[in-house]
Amino acid sequence: MFFDPLYLIFIAPAFVLSLIASVKVKSNFSRYSKVANLRGVSGAQAAAQILRVEGINDVAIEMVGGFLSDHYDPRSKVLRLSPDVYRGTSIASVGVAAHEVGHAVQHARGYAPLALRSAIVPLASWGSNLSWFLLLIGMMLASKTMVMAGIIFFSFVVLFQLVTLPVEFNASARALQALPATGILTGDELVGARRVLGAAAMTYVAAAIMAVLQLLYFLVKAGLIGRDE
């Protein structure tokens, strides 16, 4: 009853890309998680070494549950690594840990897109929670005001996804620069780390494309674009 073929047309390409990206990142992580780095450095040790070289002494490193749940918390200045990354000595573990350190370095250096993303988080959270409700109710009641409110709230989600792209790509670039500079990974090991991080980056690209296409769909349904009055 509520199925809209137009929505499928808008979202299908992004959904396929998201699925491919998800399979790719899991495949690459699984492949390079089986290849130990020659120095036997764990993800936690690699993170600590890069932080030390970067002159960052106020970031803690903790282990957190979950698979690929790794993240940097700028509010508490804590680098949280999943068990496979924290304890693992694989190329994948070191690559992921170095990427998360990249975020800590961004924070320490005042990287503007990271600060912007942190500032957008509350708005994106509100947008994620309220937009779909407002849009659904607005379309059911033919309330243009509610639909517009839903679109505005969803725009914050889109903005967050777009700002996330330079943040994540920059963190990976910092990681791939730090790993050979510190001697943690060399040669073919760097190729493996680059593939793992490259696949992970594509998941953010897919999420951003998905968000943009959803916003375009809502704008079309609201009659704000694509229709001549």
C-alpha positions in Angstrom: 0.0 0.0 0.0 2.8 2.4 0.9 5.3 1.1 -1.5 6.5 3.7 -4.0 8.4 2.5 -7.1 10.0 5.9 -7.4 11.8 5.4 -4.1 13.2 2.1 -5.4 14.5 3.9 -8.5 16.3 6.5 -6.4 17.7 4.2 -3.8 18.5 1.0 -5.7 21.9 2.2 -7.1 23.1 3.4 -3.7 21.9 0.2 -2.0 23.8 -1.9 -4.4 26.9 0.2 -3.9 26.5 0.0 -0.1 26.2 -3.8 -0.3 29.3 -4.1 -2.5 31.3 -1.8 -0.2 30.2 -3.8 2.9 31.2 -7.1 1.3 34.5 -5.5 0.1 35.5 -4.2 3.5 34.7 -7.4 5.3 36.5 -9.4 2.6 39.7 -7.2 2.7 39.7 -7.2 6.5 39.2 -11.0 6.6 42.0 -11.5 4.1 44.6 -9.2 5.7 43.6 -10.1 9.3 45.2 -13.5 8.5 48.5 -11.9 7.5 50.7 -10.9 10.4 53.0 -7.9 10.1 56.7 -8.8 10.1 57.4 -6.8 13.3 54.7 -8.5 15.2 53.2 -5.1 16.3 49.7 -5.2 17.6 47.0 -2.6 16.8 47.3 -1.1 20.2 51.1 -0.9 20.1 50.9 0.7 16.6 48.4 3.3 17.9 50.6 4.1 20.9 53.7 4.4 18.7 52.0 6.8 16.2 50.6 8.9 19.0 54.0 9.2 20.6 55.7 10.2 17.3 52.9 12.8 16.7 53.6 14.2 20.2 50.1 13.4 21.5 50.3 12.3 25.1 46.7 12.8 26.4 44.9 10.1 24.4 44.0 6.8 26.1 43.8 3.5 24.2 41.1 1.1 25.3 39.6 -2.1 24.1 35.9 -2.1 23.2 33.6 -5.0 22.3 32.3 -5.7 18.8 33.5 -6.3 15.3 35.1 -3.3 13.6 33.6 -1.1 16.3 36.8 0.9 16.4 36.5 4.7 16.8 38.0 7.8 18.4 36.0 9.7 21.0 37.1 13.4 20.8 35.0 14.3 23.9 36.9 12.0 26.3 40.1 11.7 24.1 39.9 7.9 24.0 40.9 5.6 21.2 38.6 2.6 21.4 39.7 -0.5 19.4 37.8 -3.7 18.9 39.4 -6.9 20.3 40.7 -8.1 16.8 42.3 -4.7 16.2 43.6 -4.1 19.8 45.3 -7.4 20.2 45.8 -8.4 16.6 49.2 -8.3 14.9 47.8 -8.5 11.4 48.2 -5.9 8.7 44.5 -5.2 8.9 44.6 -4.6 12.7 47.5 -2.2 12.4 45.9 -0.4 9.4 42.6 0.1 11.2 44.3 1.2 14.4 46.4 3.7 12.5 43.3 5.1 10.8 41.7 5.8 14.2 44.8 7.5 15.4 44.4 9.7 12.3 41.3 11.0 13.9 43.1 11.7 17.2 45.7 13.6 15.2 43.0 15.6 13.4 41.6 16.5 16.8 45.0 17.5 18.2 45.8 19.6 15.1 42.4 21.3 15.0 41.3 19.8 11.7 38.3 21.9 10.7 36.1 19.2 9.1 36.4 17.1 12.2 35.3 20.0 14.4 32.4 20.6 12.0 31.3 17.0 12.1 31.4 17.0 15.9 29.2 20.1 15.9 26.7 18.6 13.6 26.3 15.4 15.5 23.4 16.6 17.7 21.5 18.0 14.7 22.2 14.8 12.7 20.9 12.7 15.7 17.7 14.7 15.9 17.3 14.6 12.2 17.7 10.8 12.1 15.1 10.4 14.8 12.5 12.9 13.6 12.8 13.2 9.9 11.2 9.9 8.9 8.3 10.4 11.3 7.6 13.9 10.1 7.9 12.8 6.4 5.7 9.8 6.8 3.0 11.6 8.7 3.3 14.6 6.5 2.8 12.6 3.3 -0.1 10.6 4.9 -1.9 13.9 5.9 -0.8 15.8 2.8 0.8 18.3 5.2 3.4 20.3 3.2 4.5 21.9 6.5 5.3 18.6 8.1 7.0 17.3 5.0 9.2 20.4 4.8 10.1 20.0 8.5 11.0 16.4 7.8 13.2 17.4 4.8 15.0 20.1 6.9 15.7 17.6 9.6 16.9 15.0 7.1 19.2 17.6 5.5 21.2 17.6 8.7 21.7 13.8 8.2 22.9 14.4 4.7 25.2 17.2 5.8 26.8 14.9 8.4 27.4 12.2 5.8 29.0 14.7 3.4 31.3 16.2 6.1 32.2 12.7 7.1 33.9 12.0 3.7 36.9 14.4 4.0 37.2 13.4 7.7 37.5 9.7 6.9 39.7 10.1 3.8 42.0 12.4 5.6 42.4 10.0 8.6 43.3 7.2 6.2 45.8 9.5 4.4 47.4 10.3 7.8 47.5 6.6 8.6 49.2 5.6 5.4 51.7 8.3 5.8 52.5 7.4 9.5 52.9 3.7 9.0 55.9 3.8 6.7 57.3 6.8 8.5 57.4 5.0 11.8 58.5 1.7 10.2 55.6 -0.2 11.5 54.6 -1.4 8.0 56.7 -1.5 4.9 56.5 -2.7 1.3 53.7 -5.1 0.5 52.3 -4.7 4.0 51.4 -1.1 3.1 49.6 -2.3 0.0 47.4 -4.5 2.3 46.7 -1.7 4.7 45.8 0.6 1.8 43.3 -1.9 0.5 41.7 -2.4 3.9 41.3 1.4 4.4 40.3 2.0 0.8 37.4 -0.5 1.1 36.4 1.0 4.4 36.3 4.5 2.8 33.9 3.2 0.1 31.3 2.4 2.8 31.3 6.1 3.7 30.9 7.1 0.1 28.0 4.7 -0.3 26.3 6.1 2.9 26.7 9.7 1.6 25.3 8.8 -1.9 22.4 7.0 -0.2 21.6 10.0 2.0 21.8 12.4 -1.0 19.5 10.3 -3.1 17.0 10.0 -0.3 16.9 13.7 0.1 16.4 14.1 -3.7 13.5 11.7 -3.5 11.9 13.6 -0.7 12.3 16.9 -2.6 10.7 15.3 -5.7 7.8 13.9 -3.7 7.3 17.3 -2.1 7.1 18.9 -5.5 10.1 21.1 -4.8 12.2 19.8 -7.8 11.4 18.0 -11.0 8.0 19.5 -11.4 6.9 22.4 -13.5 4.1 24.4 -12.0 
